[in-house]
Amino acid sequence: MATPSVKTTYSLDVKTLRALDGMAKRWKVSRSEALRRIILSAASAPPPPEEDPIAILNRLQKSLALTEAEAEEWGERVRDERRAFPRKRTGK
């Protein structure tokens, strides 16, 4: 008994299409079969763990490679800008 299938259309960029073609060729299957395998594999993989927002912020701050003095100077500039342009209250 044949497996029912649904024809559909997707737009892929050239890099993705080349990767799909490479996988299909390596596995000796059609593009459609390669795409089915990839999708089913991704769907059965466990979701990535949720990351702590503070850890994300710490990583971002570390990537800026600011010295303590530079970070303090940046903070002062931000505070000065906020004081210069106070937010309007919305009445909530």
Secondary structure as GFF3:
##gff-version 3
##sequence-region A 1 92
A	DSSP	alpha_helix	14	27	.	.	.	ID=ss1
A	DSSP	alpha_helix	31	44	.	.	.	ID=ss2
A	DSSP	alpha_helix	53	64	.	.	.	ID=ss3
A	DSSP	alpha_helix	68	84	.	.	.	ID=ss4
###
